[in-house]
Amino acid sequence: MHIEVLSLFPEYFQGPLSESMLKRAQEKALIEINLVNIRDYALDKHRKVDDRPYGGGPGMVLMPEPLTRAIEARKREDTYVVYMSPQGEKLSASLAKEMAKKKEMLIICGHYEGIDERVIQKEVDKEISIGDFVLTNGCLAACVFIDAMSRFIEGVVGDQKGVHEDSFESGLLDWPHYTRPENFEGMKVPQVLLSGNHKEIELWRKREARKKTEVMRPDLYENS
């Protein structure tokens, strides 16, 4: 997948996108990520990209001309354009999996009060939110989206089977996990996990996943 990320702060991404699985995915050419500074497409020598909103109110809004210039300069023929926005569709495992099928993607990071609505109407294919809260900018939201989506790209995660056994894949939360030692400060690993009986282990995990979901996320449990 080729990803163009448009932001006012491209340096923000250097840490999150340069470590761990995303670093290895880029080294293996499974993902190519290009960071673009929207200010490079400003129309004046001061690199102005924002202005006050019509109708009044606090904050600033990203102007349509520089942002549209940046989008049109960076997108390719089959590019799917995503805008990270609190008003968007809430990110979920199923949405991340769907987006992972795209070969070309451009992600717009919102800043200040957002972007001019005409850019959304003209250029954006989907608005995506990572939750019902507001961040200081869209960079962190873009990092979360890229990470969640990348896990569904073949080869990014070492054991792809694990991806499909994670929380939400079956409509439930994940089951509890244990490792060595068997006894930690008096708390013992459930005996069934030490039994070697894979059928019983699978049944235990399903029961525990349902119990945890019922307590922690009753909304998911009701639909499972």
C-alpha beads as a LAMMPS data file, in Angstrom:
LAMMPS data file: protein, C-alpha beads

224 atoms
223 bonds

1 atom types
1 bond types

-500.0 500.0 xlo xhi
-500.0 500.0 ylo yhi
-500.0 500.0 zlo zhi

Masses

1 110.0

Atoms # bond

1 1 1 0.000 0.000 0.000
2 1 1 1.176 3.504 -0.843
3 1 1 0.083 6.181 1.668
4 1 1 0.420 9.947 1.391
5 1 1 -0.100 11.786 4.694
6 1 1 -0.935 15.507 4.487
7 1 1 -0.288 17.476 7.662
8 1 1 1.013 20.763 9.038
9 1 1 3.397 18.797 11.257
10 1 1 4.969 15.946 9.244
11 1 1 7.773 15.583 11.821
12 1 1 5.115 14.370 14.281
13 1 1 5.089 11.006 12.527
14 1 1 8.791 10.228 12.664
15 1 1 8.586 8.285 15.938
16 1 1 5.366 6.257 15.544
17 1 1 6.019 5.329 11.902
18 1 1 9.721 4.560 12.395
19 1 1 9.465 1.869 15.058
20 1 1 8.365 -1.725 15.506
21 1 1 6.083 -3.395 12.947
22 1 1 5.446 -0.304 10.840
23 1 1 9.186 0.219 10.448
24 1 1 9.677 -3.383 9.320
25 1 1 6.662 -3.175 7.001
26 1 1 8.234 -0.201 5.243
27 1 1 11.627 -1.883 5.062
28 1 1 9.967 -4.885 3.393
29 1 1 8.105 -2.536 1.000
30 1 1 4.713 -3.774 2.225
31 1 1 3.806 -0.170 3.010
32 1 1 5.219 3.035 1.593
33 1 1 4.442 6.181 3.605
34 1 1 5.187 9.668 2.317
35 1 1 4.822 12.650 4.665
36 1 1 3.700 15.920 3.063
37 1 1 3.696 19.406 4.584
38 1 1 0.550 21.234 3.504
39 1 1 2.413 24.540 3.826
40 1 1 4.533 23.565 0.819
41 1 1 1.430 24.214 -1.283
42 1 1 0.557 27.614 0.155
43 1 1 -0.038 30.475 -2.291
44 1 1 2.027 33.201 -0.621
45 1 1 5.571 33.678 0.648
46 1 1 4.390 33.469 4.269
47 1 1 3.049 29.937 3.626
48 1 1 -0.376 30.824 4.992
49 1 1 -2.778 27.880 5.030
50 1 1 -5.492 28.897 7.514
51 1 1 -7.961 31.741 8.070
52 1 1 -10.843 32.735 10.326
53 1 1 -14.193 30.973 9.785
54 1 1 -17.024 32.768 8.019
55 1 1 -19.855 33.431 10.457
56 1 1 -17.460 34.032 13.331
57 1 1 -16.438 31.781 16.170
58 1 1 -13.167 30.655 17.748
59 1 1 -10.211 29.059 16.018
60 1 1 -8.993 28.871 12.456
61 1 1 -9.938 26.749 9.442
62 1 1 -7.617 25.271 6.815
63 1 1 -8.152 27.154 3.565
64 1 1 -9.330 25.251 0.488
65 1 1 -6.712 26.414 -2.025
66 1 1 -3.473 25.129 -0.401
67 1 1 -5.069 21.879 0.762
68 1 1 -6.640 21.147 -2.618
69 1 1 -3.339 21.876 -4.341
70 1 1 -1.601 19.433 -2.023
71 1 1 -4.205 16.719 -2.581
72 1 1 -4.181 17.053 -6.354
73 1 1 -0.390 17.096 -6.479
74 1 1 0.012 13.960 -4.359
75 1 1 -2.874 11.685 -5.305
76 1 1 -2.684 9.136 -8.087
77 1 1 -5.316 7.690 -10.388
78 1 1 -6.737 5.195 -7.869
79 1 1 -6.027 7.119 -4.660
80 1 1 -8.646 6.813 -1.916
81 1 1 -8.810 10.037 0.121
82 1 1 -9.489 9.845 3.869
83 1 1 -9.992 12.803 6.199
84 1 1 -9.379 12.197 9.918
85 1 1 -12.274 14.001 11.571
86 1 1 -14.369 13.751 14.774
87 1 1 -17.413 13.908 12.485
88 1 1 -16.390 10.797 10.547
89 1 1 -17.364 7.136 10.682
90 1 1 -15.979 5.578 13.850
91 1 1 -12.936 3.425 13.226
92 1 1 -13.538 -0.273 13.851
93 1 1 -11.759 -3.523 13.070
94 1 1 -14.070 -4.135 10.116
95 1 1 -13.469 -0.650 8.714
96 1 1 -9.695 -1.016 9.152
97 1 1 -9.843 -4.339 7.298
98 1 1 -11.856 -2.772 4.488
99 1 1 -9.411 0.141 4.148
100 1 1 -6.429 -2.248 4.115
101 1 1 -7.584 -3.482 0.699
102 1 1 -6.806 -0.112 -0.886
103 1 1 -3.571 0.140 -2.854
104 1 1 -3.327 3.939 -2.921
105 1 1 -4.423 6.130 -0.009
106 1 1 -4.115 9.785 0.926
107 1 1 -4.806 10.793 4.527
108 1 1 -5.633 14.390 5.472
109 1 1 -4.894 15.384 9.051
110 1 1 -7.300 17.973 10.395
111 1 1 -5.933 20.942 12.339
112 1 1 -7.457 23.814 14.306
113 1 1 -11.245 23.857 13.746
114 1 1 -10.955 21.602 10.709
115 1 1 -10.840 22.080 6.950
116 1 1 -13.039 24.023 4.548
117 1 1 -16.186 21.974 3.846
118 1 1 -15.744 22.421 0.097
119 1 1 -12.568 20.339 0.198
120 1 1 -14.512 17.499 1.809
121 1 1 -17.216 17.735 -0.845
122 1 1 -14.718 17.905 -3.712
123 1 1 -11.897 15.591 -2.682
124 1 1 -12.695 13.306 0.285
125 1 1 -13.964 9.745 -0.139
126 1 1 -14.450 8.985 3.560
127 1 1 -14.219 10.799 6.895
128 1 1 -12.932 8.618 9.734
129 1 1 -12.976 9.252 13.494
130 1 1 -11.030 7.280 16.101
131 1 1 -13.589 8.052 18.818
132 1 1 -16.016 10.488 20.368
133 1 1 -13.441 13.017 21.517
134 1 1 -11.371 15.835 20.021
135 1 1 -7.577 15.937 19.710
136 1 1 -5.313 18.948 19.291
137 1 1 -4.647 17.817 15.706
138 1 1 -5.265 14.918 13.367
139 1 1 -1.725 13.508 13.387
140 1 1 -2.274 11.119 16.279
141 1 1 -5.578 9.976 14.762
142 1 1 -3.781 9.272 11.477
143 1 1 -1.124 7.229 13.322
144 1 1 -3.830 5.136 14.996
145 1 1 -5.628 4.602 11.690
146 1 1 -2.462 3.602 9.828
147 1 1 -1.462 1.184 12.571
148 1 1 -4.914 -0.437 12.818
149 1 1 -5.218 -0.737 9.041
150 1 1 -1.681 -2.023 8.459
151 1 1 -2.231 -5.083 10.631
152 1 1 -4.578 -6.428 7.970
153 1 1 -1.993 -6.123 5.200
154 1 1 -0.475 -9.537 4.548
155 1 1 3.028 -9.829 5.954
156 1 1 2.952 -6.835 8.308
157 1 1 2.222 -8.960 11.391
158 1 1 4.458 -11.992 11.813
159 1 1 1.648 -14.424 12.622
160 1 1 -1.323 -13.374 10.515
161 1 1 -3.515 -15.939 12.303
162 1 1 -3.177 -13.873 15.477
163 1 1 -4.714 -10.858 13.747
164 1 1 -7.918 -12.780 13.126
165 1 1 -8.111 -13.992 16.732
166 1 1 -7.792 -10.534 18.301
167 1 1 -10.543 -8.559 19.987
168 1 1 -13.549 -7.646 17.806
169 1 1 -12.777 -10.161 15.044
170 1 1 -15.491 -12.517 16.321
171 1 1 -17.653 -9.686 17.612
172 1 1 -16.273 -10.280 21.121
173 1 1 -13.350 -9.043 23.183
174 1 1 -10.228 -11.167 23.470
175 1 1 -9.894 -13.871 26.112
176 1 1 -7.410 -13.582 29.042
177 1 1 -3.775 -14.461 28.310
178 1 1 -1.182 -16.034 30.613
179 1 1 2.525 -16.889 30.411
180 1 1 5.306 -18.033 32.767
181 1 1 5.504 -18.376 35.736
182 1 1 2.599 -20.665 36.511
183 1 1 2.266 -19.103 39.964
184 1 1 2.726 -15.337 40.303
185 1 1 2.290 -13.946 43.829
186 1 1 -0.253 -16.647 44.609
187 1 1 -2.208 -16.160 41.359
188 1 1 -2.162 -19.353 39.318
189 1 1 -2.636 -19.958 35.611
190 1 1 -6.012 -21.665 34.966
191 1 1 -5.437 -25.407 34.978
192 1 1 -7.146 -25.947 31.626
193 1 1 -4.372 -23.971 29.883
194 1 1 -1.799 -26.417 31.270
195 1 1 -3.775 -29.515 30.293
196 1 1 -2.701 -29.811 26.659
197 1 1 -6.346 -30.513 25.738
198 1 1 -6.772 -28.128 22.804
199 1 1 -10.516 -28.684 22.505
200 1 1 -11.082 -27.798 26.157
201 1 1 -8.734 -24.817 25.864
202 1 1 -10.687 -23.506 22.888
203 1 1 -14.005 -23.879 24.745
204 1 1 -12.531 -22.124 27.812
205 1 1 -11.284 -19.224 25.705
206 1 1 -14.672 -18.772 24.058
207 1 1 -16.447 -18.790 27.427
208 1 1 -13.992 -16.302 28.905
209 1 1 -14.259 -14.022 25.883
210 1 1 -18.034 -13.953 26.217
211 1 1 -17.850 -13.318 29.987
212 1 1 -15.395 -10.455 29.536
213 1 1 -17.434 -8.914 26.743
214 1 1 -20.646 -9.107 28.767
215 1 1 -19.005 -7.177 31.622
216 1 1 -16.803 -4.718 29.712
217 1 1 -18.796 -4.147 26.517
218 1 1 -22.461 -5.146 26.930
219 1 1 -23.224 -3.380 23.635
220 1 1 -21.038 -5.877 21.789
221 1 1 -22.319 -8.804 23.833
222 1 1 -25.938 -8.102 22.893
223 1 1 -25.045 -8.304 19.197
224 1 1 -22.792 -11.372 19.435

Bonds

1 1 1 2
2 1 2 3
3 1 3 4
4 1 4 5
5 1 5 6
6 1 6 7
7 1 7 8
8 1 8 9
9 1 9 10
10 1 10 11
11 1 11 12
12 1 12 13
13 1 13 14
14 1 14 15
15 1 15 16
16 1 16 17
17 1 17 18
18 1 18 19
19 1 19 20
20 1 20 21
21 1 21 22
22 1 22 23
23 1 23 24
24 1 24 25
25 1 25 26
26 1 26 27
27 1 27 28
28 1 28 29
29 1 29 30
30 1 30 31
31 1 31 32
32 1 32 33
33 1 33 34
34 1 34 35
35 1 35 36
36 1 36 37
37 1 37 38
38 1 38 39
39 1 39 40
40 1 40 41
41 1 41 42
42 1 42 43
43 1 43 44
44 1 44 45
45 1 45 46
46 1 46 47
47 1 47 48
48 1 48 49
49 1 49 50
50 1 50 51
51 1 51 52
52 1 52 53
53 1 53 54
54 1 54 55
55 1 55 56
56 1 56 57
57 1 57 58
58 1 58 59
59 1 59 60
60 1 60 61
61 1 61 62
62 1 62 63
63 1 63 64
64 1 64 65
65 1 65 66
66 1 66 67
67 1 67 68
68 1 68 69
69 1 69 70
70 1 70 71
71 1 71 72
72 1 72 73
73 1 73 74
74 1 74 75
75 1 75 76
76 1 76 77
77 1 77 78
78 1 78 79
79 1 79 80
80 1 80 81
81 1 81 82
82 1 82 83
83 1 83 84
84 1 84 85
85 1 85 86
86 1 86 87
87 1 87 88
88 1 88 89
89 1 89 90
90 1 90 91
91 1 91 92
92 1 92 93
93 1 93 94
94 1 94 95
95 1 95 96
96 1 96 97
97 1 97 98
98 1 98 99
99 1 99 100
100 1 100 101
101 1 101 102
102 1 102 103
103 1 103 104
104 1 104 105
105 1 105 106
106 1 106 107
107 1 107 108
108 1 108 109
109 1 109 110
110 1 110 111
111 1 111 112
112 1 112 113
113 1 113 114
114 1 114 115
115 1 115 116
116 1 116 117
117 1 117 118
118 1 118 119
119 1 119 120
120 1 120 121
121 1 121 122
122 1 122 123
123 1 123 124
124 1 124 125
125 1 125 126
126 1 126 127
127 1 127 128
128 1 128 129
129 1 129 130
130 1 130 131
131 1 131 132
132 1 132 133
133 1 133 134
134 1 134 135
135 1 135 136
136 1 136 137
137 1 137 138
138 1 138 139
139 1 139 140
140 1 140 141
141 1 141 142
142 1 142 143
143 1 143 144
144 1 144 145
145 1 145 146
146 1 146 147
147 1 147 148
148 1 148 149
149 1 149 150
150 1 150 151
151 1 151 152
152 1 152 153
153 1 153 154
154 1 154 155
155 1 155 156
156 1 156 157
157 1 157 158
158 1 158 159
159 1 159 160
160 1 160 161
161 1 161 162
162 1 162 163
163 1 163 164
164 1 164 165
165 1 165 166
166 1 166 167
167 1 167 168
168 1 168 169
169 1 169 170
170 1 170 171
171 1 171 172
172 1 172 173
173 1 173 174
174 1 174 175
175 1 175 176
176 1 176 177
177 1 177 178
178 1 178 179
179 1 179 180
180 1 180 181
181 1 181 182
182 1 182 183
183 1 183 184
184 1 184 185
185 1 185 186
186 1 186 187
187 1 187 188
188 1 188 189
189 1 189 190
190 1 190 191
191 1 191 192
192 1 192 193
193 1 193 194
194 1 194 195
195 1 195 196
196 1 196 197
197 1 197 198
198 1 198 199
199 1 199 200
200 1 200 201
201 1 201 202
202 1 202 203
203 1 203 204
204 1 204 205
205 1 205 206
206 1 206 207
207 1 207 208
208 1 208 209
209 1 209 210
210 1 210 211
211 1 211 212
212 1 212 213
213 1 213 214
214 1 214 215
215 1 215 216
216 1 216 217
217 1 217 218
218 1 218 219
219 1 219 220
220 1 220 221
221 1 221 222
222 1 222 223
223 1 223 224
